[in-house]
Amino acid sequence: MNLSSHSPFSSKASQLLSWGHWFTFANIGLVLLITLSYLAADKAPTTALGWIYMLVTWLSHTSFITFCVFVLSIFPLSLIFPYPRHIRGMAACIATLGITVLSVDAFVYFQLGYHLNLQALPEILSLFWKTISGSPAVNSLIVLAMIAAILGFELIVGNHAWRHLERLKGYAFPKFASTILVACFATSHIMHIWADANSYFDITMQDNVLPLSYPTTAKTLLARHELLDMQKYNQARSLNVGPNEVSYHPPASLASCPAQDTPVNIYIVKTLTEQTEANLMQLGWHRSEQLLVPTLMEDFQFNLLYGLPAYYKQPLMDNRVPPVWSSRLSLSVTGLGKFAYIDDTKSADVRVSYQTQSPAFSEDMPPTVVIVEPASSDMVTTTRFYTNIRAFAGYSELFQISDVLTTITAEHFQCSALATASMLGNNIATDTLNEGVNYSRGVLVAYKKDRITLIAQDGSYKQISAKEGFTLDQKLDVPFLIQSIKRLKQFNQTSATK
């Protein structure tokens, strides 16, 4: 094949290559506009270096990804199939597909806090369904109009660049822009290497914001959501970052509940004899050994009474604020010394007490829950749970202590709206997702089915099997952890939106 500079094939390929560069530059501009939504979705940097890094990374990384798409798709097509009209049409279709996928990813990231991925496919499909089903005709029309607008943009840009190619070749813009983008690319990587070595979190917390960028680590994930204690992270002591503020912002309104006539007794017992356990099983009580609880008793009791993670313990206990739900269902507490400020009305709907010895049980007992005090030195552990409340019958999966009162409120007292508005536990009688989040002694505790993930304030983490107790050597499920953190901070007035 004759590939001299005078051959028709070489001439067309050269023209298409030149056209492709201008077509790519136009798409870089469009992609830069779309990727602004990623920057808007997260917290803004707090330092000048953080802002500089965000700017140079946004320019260089976005441009690099767009140029890679050109090199891997349109460029080889131009060499194999050098027919200008067909190449312009194929390039427009390829670019439309790429821009559409990017737009969908930006939408998912803005709403959920993570990019398109197979691990979070159910949550992503649920988001799309909720978005479309809200107004199917209008939303479908908007989506189709956006795709048509992108395709129209690509066709106009492609045709304009081809028709004015000779004039465009005389511009010095490509060399100038390429120099800037290459400089930004090098600068962003040098800054990230330095920030990673010096634990400069205002830079490293921007990992994984843009698509196909640095993968998120446990440290950067916690830093982004203000759960990383800089003082405990030895390599970051030079950063002047104060303790994170946690405030409790109660729901604006609470649903009323039907009149109650059957109170619930919840006993925390130090031990249960084998005979007592056998008697409970003979009475037909439900038994579970899969109740996940923190071993610190103050956190344990807070989770049970408030239906909230101990993340909110300090502001609520310091201000002696009773559980929000107790304004609709009365609560009495016995034997839980640090929670003595809670009303101890004897005729309460929910009665929680600590017993060194288990009470006597009989067939005609009112709705009752018995939880055995955990005896473990671990951060969290599973403990035994007994109840004669039907809502728990047959449930054999892992659940946590904040789920107990959530389920009782929603099912026994028929106040599901109150439980949803005031608690962060799951109603195990209806919730199909076997997952939850807690926070104890500065450690984020998130579980999904049998896997428990523990992330400390210094960014270290481990994953363990709930049933077997052995360590799991698996990658962090970042989308799930982001969702868990967002749920944890639901009632934090000052929490970030992402």
Backbone torsions as a table, in degrees:
resi	resn	phi	psi	omega
1	MET	NA	133.5	-179.1
2	ASN	-84.3	112.7	-179.0
3	LEU	-114.4	29.2	177.5
4	SER	-69.2	166.0	-176.7
5	SER	-65.5	-14.8	-178.1
6	HIS	-97.6	-6.3	-178.0
7	SER	-73.4	148.0	178.3
8	PRO	-59.7	-39.8	-179.2
9	PHE	-60.8	-47.9	-179.0
10	SER	-64.0	-39.4	-179.4
11	SER	-63.9	-45.9	179.9
12	LYS	-65.5	-42.8	179.7
13	ALA	-61.5	-41.2	179.6
14	SER	-64.5	-42.9	178.9
15	GLN	-64.3	-43.4	179.9
16	LEU	-64.8	-35.8	177.8
17	LEU	-64.6	-44.7	177.6
18	SER	-63.6	-42.3	177.7
19	TRP	-62.7	-39.9	-178.6
20	GLY	-61.4	-35.3	178.3
21	HIS	-64.2	-43.8	179.5
22	TRP	-68.6	-37.4	176.4
23	PHE	-62.2	-40.0	178.5
24	THR	-67.6	-40.8	177.9
25	PHE	-59.6	-41.2	178.7
26	ALA	-63.3	-40.4	179.6
27	ASN	-71.3	-30.9	174.6
28	ILE	-60.2	-41.3	177.7
29	GLY	-61.3	-43.3	179.2
30	LEU	-66.2	-43.1	-179.7
31	VAL	-64.8	-37.2	177.3
32	LEU	-60.7	-39.5	177.8
33	LEU	-64.5	-44.7	-178.1
34	ILE	-65.7	-40.9	-176.5
35	THR	-72.6	-8.1	172.0
36	LEU	-60.7	-27.8	-179.8
37	SER	-65.6	-31.3	176.6
38	TYR	-64.8	-42.1	-179.6
39	LEU	-67.6	-35.5	179.2
40	ALA	-71.6	-23.7	-176.3
41	ALA	-74.0	-24.5	-177.8
42	ASP	-109.2	169.8	177.1
43	LYS	-64.4	143.9	177.3
44	ALA	-73.2	148.8	176.1
45	PRO	-59.6	156.9	-177.4
46	THR	-107.7	-4.7	-179.0
47	THR	-126.0	162.5	178.8
48	ALA	-63.1	-39.8	178.5
49	LEU	-63.6	-37.5	177.9
50	GLY	-63.5	-40.4	177.9
51	TRP	-67.5	-41.7	178.9
52	ILE	-62.4	-45.0	179.6
53	TYR	-62.3	-42.6	179.9
54	MET	-60.6	-42.0	-178.5
55	LEU	-67.0	-49.5	-176.4
56	VAL	-69.7	-33.4	177.6
57	THR	-69.5	-42.3	178.2
58	TRP	-58.8	-45.6	-179.5
59	LEU	-68.1	-48.7	-172.2
60	SER	-77.3	-46.3	-175.8
61	HIS	-66.2	-43.6	178.9
62	THR	-62.0	-44.4	179.7
63	SER	-65.8	-40.0	-179.4
64	PHE	-62.9	-45.0	-179.8
65	ILE	-63.7	-42.7	179.7
66	THR	-63.8	-43.3	179.9
67	PHE	-65.9	-35.9	178.3
68	CYS	-63.2	-39.2	178.2
69	VAL	-61.8	-41.1	177.9
70	PHE	-62.7	-46.8	-177.1
71	VAL	-64.2	-36.1	-175.3
72	LEU	-87.3	-12.5	-176.6
73	SER	-125.6	-66.6	-173.3
74	ILE	-70.7	-39.3	-178.4
75	PHE	-60.7	-52.5	178.6
76	PRO	-64.0	-32.5	177.1
77	LEU	-63.8	-36.9	179.5
78	SER	-64.4	-32.8	179.0
79	LEU	-79.8	-37.4	-177.1
80	ILE	-80.7	-35.2	-172.1
81	PHE	-133.2	70.0	-169.8
82	PRO	-81.4	62.5	176.2
83	TYR	-115.5	107.1	-169.3
84	PRO	-50.5	-48.4	-175.0
85	ARG	-63.5	-43.7	-179.6
86	HIS	-68.5	-40.6	-179.8
87	ILE	-63.1	-40.9	179.3
88	ARG	-63.0	-39.9	177.8
89	GLY	-67.0	-44.9	178.9
90	MET	-65.0	-39.9	179.2
91	ALA	-63.3	-39.4	178.4
92	ALA	-63.2	-41.5	180.0
93	CYS	-67.8	-43.3	179.2
94	ILE	-63.1	-45.5	180.0
95	ALA	-64.5	-38.5	178.4
96	THR	-63.2	-42.9	177.6
97	LEU	-61.7	-46.3	-179.5
98	GLY	-63.5	-44.2	179.8
99	ILE	-66.0	-37.1	178.3
100	THR	-64.3	-45.0	177.6
101	VAL	-61.9	-41.7	177.9
102	LEU	-61.7	-42.2	179.5
103	SER	-63.8	-40.4	177.3
104	VAL	-64.4	-43.6	178.7
105	ASP	-62.4	-40.7	178.2
106	ALA	-63.3	-39.6	177.9
107	PHE	-63.9	-44.9	179.2
108	VAL	-63.5	-43.4	-179.4
109	TYR	-64.8	-40.3	-179.6
110	PHE	-65.4	-35.4	-177.5
111	GLN	-85.9	-40.4	-171.9
112	LEU	-110.5	-20.7	177.7
113	GLY	92.2	7.9	175.7
114	TYR	-146.3	167.4	-174.6
115	HIS	-88.0	172.3	175.9
116	LEU	-58.3	130.8	179.0
117	ASN	-162.8	157.0	-177.1
118	LEU	-71.5	-31.3	-178.7
119	GLN	-59.7	-37.8	-176.0
120	ALA	-103.5	22.3	-177.1
121	LEU	-56.7	-43.1	178.3
122	PRO	-58.9	-43.3	-179.8
123	GLU	-66.2	-38.2	-179.6
124	ILE	-66.9	-44.8	178.3
125	LEU	-63.5	-37.0	177.4
126	SER	-63.9	-38.6	177.3
127	LEU	-63.2	-45.9	179.1
128	PHE	-61.6	-42.1	-178.8
129	TRP	-63.5	-44.4	179.4
130	LYS	-64.2	-38.4	-178.8
131	THR	-67.0	-45.7	-177.6
132	ILE	-73.6	-42.3	-174.8
133	SER	-68.7	-19.8	178.8
134	GLY	-60.6	-40.5	176.7
135	SER	-154.3	81.6	-170.0
136	PRO	-55.5	-48.0	-175.4
137	ALA	-64.7	-48.8	-177.1
138	VAL	-65.9	-48.3	-177.7
139	ASN	-65.7	-38.1	177.2
140	SER	-64.3	-40.4	178.7
141	LEU	-64.4	-39.5	178.4
142	ILE	-63.0	-43.9	-179.9
143	VAL	-62.3	-47.2	179.8
144	LEU	-63.4	-38.9	179.0
145	ALA	-65.3	-38.0	178.8
146	MET	-66.2	-42.7	178.8
147	ILE	-64.0	-42.1	178.3
148	ALA	-63.6	-38.5	178.9
149	ALA	-65.3	-40.8	178.5
150	ILE	-64.3	-45.3	178.7
151	LEU	-62.2	-40.9	177.3
152	GLY	-62.3	-41.9	177.1
153	PHE	-59.9	-45.3	-177.9
154	GLU	-64.9	-41.4	180.0
155	LEU	-66.1	-42.7	-180.0
156	ILE	-65.3	-45.8	179.9
157	VAL	-62.8	-46.1	-179.0
158	GLY	-61.7	-45.6	-179.5
159	ASN	-68.3	-40.4	-179.9
160	HIS	-63.5	-44.0	-179.5
161	ALA	-63.4	-37.2	-179.0
162	TRP	-70.7	-42.6	-177.3
163	ARG	-69.3	-29.2	-177.8
164	HIS	-112.7	29.3	-174.2
165	LEU	-62.7	-42.5	-178.3
166	GLU	-62.6	-40.7	178.5
167	ARG	-68.5	-39.0	-179.1
168	LEU	-66.2	-30.7	-179.9
169	LYS	-63.2	-23.2	-178.9
170	GLY	-81.2	-9.2	-179.5
171	TYR	-78.7	144.6	177.4
172	ALA	-92.3	0.8	-176.0
173	PHE	-55.6	-45.9	-177.2
174	PRO	-56.5	-44.0	-179.8
175	LYS	-64.8	-42.5	-179.7
176	PHE	-64.4	-46.3	-179.2
177	ALA	-66.1	-41.1	-179.8
178	SER	-62.2	-40.4	178.4
179	THR	-61.6	-43.3	179.7
180	ILE	-63.9	-45.7	-177.7
181	LEU	-65.4	-40.2	177.6
182	VAL	-64.8	-41.1	177.7
183	ALA	-62.9	-41.8	178.0
184	CYS	-64.3	-40.0	179.9
185	PHE	-61.1	-47.7	179.5
186	ALA	-65.3	-42.2	-178.9
187	THR	-62.5	-43.3	-178.0
188	SER	-63.0	-41.0	-179.6
189	HIS	-71.2	-39.0	177.0
190	ILE	-63.1	-43.7	179.0
191	MET	-63.3	-39.1	-179.7
192	HIS	-68.6	-40.2	177.4
193	ILE	-60.2	-44.8	178.8
194	TRP	-63.9	-44.6	-178.0
195	ALA	-65.1	-38.2	179.8
196	ASP	-67.6	-37.5	179.7
197	ALA	-72.5	-29.7	-176.5
198	ASN	-107.6	9.8	178.4
199	SER	53.8	46.2	177.4
200	TYR	-89.7	91.9	-167.6
201	PHE	-72.7	-17.2	177.4
202	ASP	-66.7	-18.3	174.9
203	ILE	-98.5	-51.1	-174.6
204	THR	-68.0	-23.3	177.8
205	MET	-69.5	-9.2	176.8
206	GLN	-88.2	0.5	176.1
207	ASP	-57.7	140.8	174.5
208	ASN	69.3	10.3	174.5
209	VAL	-71.3	-52.4	176.7
210	LEU	-81.8	149.2	-178.4
211	PRO	-64.4	145.4	177.8
212	LEU	59.6	35.9	178.2
213	SER	-107.1	-158.5	-176.8
214	TYR	-60.5	137.5	177.9
215	PRO	-68.9	148.2	-179.8
216	THR	-76.6	135.2	173.6
217	THR	-105.3	171.6	179.6
218	ALA	-60.4	-39.1	-178.2
219	LYS	-65.8	-47.0	-177.8
220	THR	-68.9	-32.1	177.6
221	LEU	-64.0	-46.4	179.1
222	LEU	-67.7	-38.7	179.8
223	ALA	-62.6	-41.8	-178.5
224	ARG	-63.3	-33.2	-177.3
225	HIS	-102.6	17.1	173.3
226	GLU	60.6	35.8	177.3
227	LEU	-112.3	5.3	179.5
228	LEU	-95.5	123.1	178.5
229	ASP	-85.9	104.2	-176.7
230	MET	-62.8	-32.1	-178.1
231	GLN	-68.3	-28.2	179.9
232	LYS	-87.9	-11.1	179.2
233	TYR	-95.7	102.6	-168.9
234	ASN	-56.7	-36.2	-176.8
235	GLN	-74.9	-8.8	-177.5
236	ALA	-114.2	19.4	-176.6
237	ARG	-66.7	-22.2	-179.6
238	SER	-73.8	-14.2	179.2
239	LEU	-80.2	133.8	-179.7
240	ASN	-90.1	79.8	-179.0
241	VAL	-121.3	123.8	-178.9
242	GLY	-78.9	174.1	179.0
243	PRO	-64.7	146.4	-179.9
244	ASN	-70.6	137.1	179.5
245	GLU	-87.7	129.8	175.1
246	VAL	-119.3	123.6	176.1
247	SER	-124.3	155.1	179.7
248	TYR	-107.8	120.0	-179.7
249	HIS	-110.7	101.4	-175.0
250	PRO	-68.9	160.0	177.5
251	PRO	-61.3	148.4	-176.6
252	ALA	-63.9	-35.3	-179.2
253	SER	-146.9	155.3	-179.5
254	LEU	-125.0	140.1	179.1
255	ALA	-72.8	147.7	175.6
256	SER	-78.8	159.0	-178.9
257	CYS	-119.1	153.7	176.6
258	PRO	-63.8	158.7	179.8
259	ALA	-58.6	137.4	-175.4
260	GLN	-107.3	140.8	176.7
261	ASP	-134.5	-1.9	179.8
262	THR	-124.6	96.9	-179.0
263	PRO	-70.5	163.3	178.9
264	VAL	-116.3	132.3	175.5
265	ASN	-102.7	130.1	176.4
266	ILE	-120.4	118.3	-179.5
267	TYR	-109.3	128.9	167.7
268	ILE	-100.4	115.5	-174.9
269	VAL	-113.3	145.3	-178.7
270	LYS	-70.3	-42.9	178.9
271	THR	-145.7	161.0	171.8
272	LEU	-131.2	128.2	178.7
273	THR	-73.3	159.2	178.1
274	GLU	-61.2	-36.5	179.5
275	GLN	-64.7	-41.7	178.8
276	THR	-64.3	-42.9	178.9
277	GLU	-62.9	-40.6	177.9
278	ALA	-63.8	-39.8	178.9
279	ASN	-64.0	-40.6	179.1
280	LEU	-63.4	-39.7	178.8
281	MET	-67.6	-36.0	177.3
282	GLN	-66.7	-30.1	178.1
283	LEU	-78.1	-4.9	178.0
284	GLY	85.9	20.1	-180.0
285	TRP	-73.9	150.6	175.3
286	HIS	-79.8	136.6	-179.4
287	ARG	-124.0	138.7	176.2
288	SER	-142.6	143.0	173.5
289	GLU	-110.3	15.3	-173.9
290	GLN	-112.1	28.4	175.8
291	LEU	-85.7	112.7	-178.0
292	LEU	-84.8	122.6	-176.1
293	VAL	-136.5	150.5	169.9
294	PRO	-74.4	147.7	-177.9
295	THR	-81.9	-17.0	174.5
296	LEU	-74.6	116.5	-170.4
297	MET	-63.2	-32.0	178.7
298	GLU	-65.2	-41.4	176.1
299	ASP	-68.2	-40.8	177.3
300	PHE	-55.1	-51.0	-177.7
301	GLN	-68.9	-36.7	177.7
302	PHE	-63.1	-47.0	177.7
303	ASN	-54.8	-44.0	-177.0
304	LEU	-67.5	-46.5	-174.5
305	LEU	-73.7	-41.0	-173.1
306	TYR	-95.5	-19.6	-174.2
307	GLY	68.4	24.3	-176.6
308	LEU	-128.6	156.2	172.2
309	PRO	-67.1	156.4	178.9
310	ALA	-69.0	-0.4	171.7
311	TYR	-54.9	-31.7	-178.2
312	TYR	-99.1	6.0	-173.4
313	LYS	-62.5	-46.7	-173.7
314	GLN	-60.4	-54.4	-178.4
315	PRO	-63.9	-34.1	-178.0
316	LEU	-75.5	-42.3	-179.1
317	MET	-75.1	-36.0	178.3
318	ASP	-62.2	-36.5	-179.8
319	ASN	-94.5	5.6	177.8
320	ARG	52.0	47.6	-179.4
321	VAL	-93.4	120.5	178.0
322	PRO	-70.2	166.0	178.2
323	PRO	-56.6	139.4	-178.8
324	VAL	-60.1	-38.5	-176.9
325	TRP	-64.8	-21.9	-176.7
326	SER	-70.9	-5.8	172.8
327	SER	-76.9	-13.4	177.6
328	ARG	-111.7	-34.2	176.0
329	LEU	-123.5	118.5	-175.1
330	SER	-69.5	150.4	-174.0
331	LEU	-132.3	137.4	171.5
332	SER	-124.7	145.4	-176.0
333	VAL	-128.7	132.1	179.5
334	THR	-133.2	127.6	174.5
335	GLY	83.9	3.4	177.3
336	LEU	-107.0	83.4	-167.1
337	GLY	-50.4	-47.2	-175.8
338	LYS	-72.1	-9.6	178.6
339	PHE	-111.5	25.3	-178.9
340	ALA	-66.1	-18.0	179.8
341	TYR	-70.5	-12.8	177.8
342	ILE	-77.9	141.0	-177.4
343	ASP	-53.3	136.2	-179.4
344	ASP	-111.5	38.0	179.1
345	THR	-58.0	129.0	-175.8
346	LYS	-69.3	-25.3	-178.2
347	SER	-96.6	29.7	-175.6
348	ALA	-69.7	157.2	176.8
349	ASP	-71.8	-36.3	178.9
350	VAL	-122.8	124.7	-179.3
351	ARG	-119.5	117.7	-178.9
352	VAL	-113.7	129.5	-178.7
353	SER	-143.9	153.0	176.9
354	TYR	-104.1	129.9	-177.6
355	GLN	-125.3	129.4	174.1
356	THR	-74.0	-29.1	175.6
357	GLN	-126.0	141.9	-176.9
358	SER	-69.3	143.0	177.8
359	PRO	-72.8	171.3	177.6
360	ALA	-76.6	142.3	-178.8
361	PHE	-118.0	142.6	-179.6
362	SER	-141.9	172.9	-176.7
363	GLU	-66.8	-32.0	-175.5
364	ASP	-95.0	22.7	179.4
365	MET	-68.8	147.7	174.5
366	PRO	-68.1	172.5	177.4
367	PRO	-52.0	124.7	-172.0
368	THR	-139.6	145.5	173.7
369	VAL	-124.8	135.8	176.6
370	VAL	-123.8	124.3	179.5
371	ILE	-122.5	127.0	-179.5
372	VAL	-83.7	129.5	179.7
373	GLU	-58.6	130.6	-177.5
374	PRO	-69.3	145.5	176.6
375	ALA	-126.1	85.5	-177.2
376	SER	-155.6	152.9	177.3
377	SER	-97.1	-1.0	178.9
378	ASP	-73.4	168.4	177.6
379	MET	-64.5	-46.5	175.9
380	VAL	-134.2	158.9	179.3
381	THR	-154.1	170.2	173.5
382	THR	-102.6	147.9	-178.6
383	THR	-137.7	172.8	-176.7
384	ARG	-84.6	148.4	-173.7
385	PHE	-143.3	128.9	178.1
386	TYR	-128.2	144.7	177.2
387	THR	-161.4	154.2	172.5
388	ASN	-109.7	14.7	177.4
389	ILE	-84.3	126.0	-171.9
390	ARG	-62.9	-28.3	-176.5
391	ALA	-59.5	-24.6	-178.3
392	PHE	-94.0	-9.3	-173.2
393	ALA	-60.5	132.8	175.1
394	GLY	83.0	-4.9	-178.6
395	TYR	-83.0	122.6	-174.9
396	SER	-121.6	1.1	-177.7
397	GLU	-87.3	174.2	177.3
398	LEU	-68.3	135.7	172.4
399	PHE	-146.1	164.6	-175.0
400	GLN	-115.6	169.0	-168.6
401	ILE	-66.5	-28.8	176.5
402	SER	-68.7	-16.6	177.2
403	ASP	-72.5	-22.3	-174.9
404	VAL	-62.6	-56.3	-178.2
405	LEU	-71.3	-31.1	176.9
406	THR	-61.6	-45.9	179.9
407	THR	-67.2	-41.7	179.2
408	ILE	-62.4	-45.1	-179.5
409	THR	-63.4	-44.3	-176.1
410	ALA	-73.8	-40.1	-172.6
411	GLU	-97.7	-52.8	-176.9
412	HIS	-70.8	-44.0	-179.1
413	PHE	-93.1	-1.5	177.9
414	GLN	56.5	43.8	-179.2
415	CYS	-124.7	56.9	-176.8
416	SER	-63.8	-35.5	179.0
417	ALA	-64.4	-39.1	178.0
418	LEU	-65.7	-42.9	179.7
419	ALA	-63.4	-43.6	-178.8
420	THR	-65.7	-38.7	-175.6
421	ALA	-76.8	-28.6	-170.0
422	SER	-114.7	-9.3	-176.2
423	MET	-128.4	163.6	178.3
424	LEU	-116.2	11.0	176.6
425	GLY	-82.2	173.6	177.3
426	ASN	-101.0	146.5	168.8
427	ASN	-86.6	100.5	-171.4
428	ILE	-70.9	-11.6	177.5
429	ALA	-76.1	-23.1	-176.0
430	THR	-127.2	-28.6	-177.0
431	ASP	-71.0	129.2	-178.6
432	THR	-92.8	-21.7	179.6
433	LEU	-82.6	115.0	-178.9
434	ASN	-88.0	77.2	-178.3
435	GLU	-153.3	160.1	-179.8
436	GLY	-169.4	175.9	-177.2
437	VAL	-141.1	145.0	176.6
438	ASN	-146.3	177.7	-177.4
439	TYR	-154.3	118.9	-177.6
440	SER	-143.5	130.7	178.4
441	ARG	52.9	40.0	177.0
442	GLY	78.3	9.7	-178.4
443	VAL	-112.8	128.2	174.4
444	LEU	-78.3	126.8	-179.3
445	VAL	-117.5	114.3	178.2
446	ALA	-128.1	133.2	178.0
447	TYR	-125.8	149.0	176.2
448	LYS	-142.9	109.5	-173.8
449	LYS	59.8	-117.6	-176.4
450	ASP	-93.8	-7.6	-175.0
451	ARG	-93.5	124.7	177.1
452	ILE	-110.0	127.0	178.5
453	THR	-110.4	126.8	178.8
454	LEU	-116.3	121.2	178.6
455	ILE	-122.1	117.6	-178.1
456	ALA	-81.9	170.2	-177.6
457	GLN	-70.3	-16.3	177.0
458	ASP	-90.1	6.1	177.0
459	GLY	90.9	-9.1	177.0
460	SER	-73.6	153.4	-179.0
461	TYR	-150.0	161.8	170.9
462	LYS	-150.2	155.6	179.6
463	GLN	-124.4	133.7	-176.0
464	ILE	-131.8	157.7	174.5
465	SER	-83.8	129.6	-177.5
466	ALA	-66.9	-41.3	-175.4
467	LYS	-80.0	-39.7	-174.1
468	GLU	-98.3	-25.8	176.8
469	GLY	85.1	-2.6	-178.5
470	PHE	-84.2	159.0	-178.8
471	THR	-76.1	137.2	178.9
472	LEU	-100.5	126.8	178.7
473	ASP	-95.6	79.6	-177.8
474	GLN	-133.6	158.0	177.1
475	LYS	-69.4	152.2	176.2
476	LEU	-64.5	135.1	174.1
477	ASP	-86.7	82.7	-172.4
478	VAL	-59.5	-45.8	178.4
479	PRO	-56.9	-42.8	178.6
480	PHE	-64.2	-40.6	-179.9
481	LEU	-66.8	-37.2	176.8
482	ILE	-63.1	-43.9	177.2
483	GLN	-61.6	-39.8	179.5
484	SER	-64.1	-42.8	179.3
485	ILE	-65.2	-41.9	178.0
486	LYS	-61.6	-38.7	177.2
487	ARG	-68.7	-41.4	178.6
488	LEU	-56.5	-40.9	-173.1
489	LYS	-94.8	17.5	-176.3
490	GLN	-58.7	-36.7	-178.3
491	PHE	-101.2	10.9	178.6
492	ASN	-86.8	113.9	-174.0
493	GLN	-61.2	-30.3	-175.2
494	THR	-103.7	11.2	-175.6
495	SER	-71.9	154.5	177.0
496	ALA	-74.2	155.5	-179.5
497	THR	-77.3	-18.1	179.5
498	LYS	-130.3	NA	NA
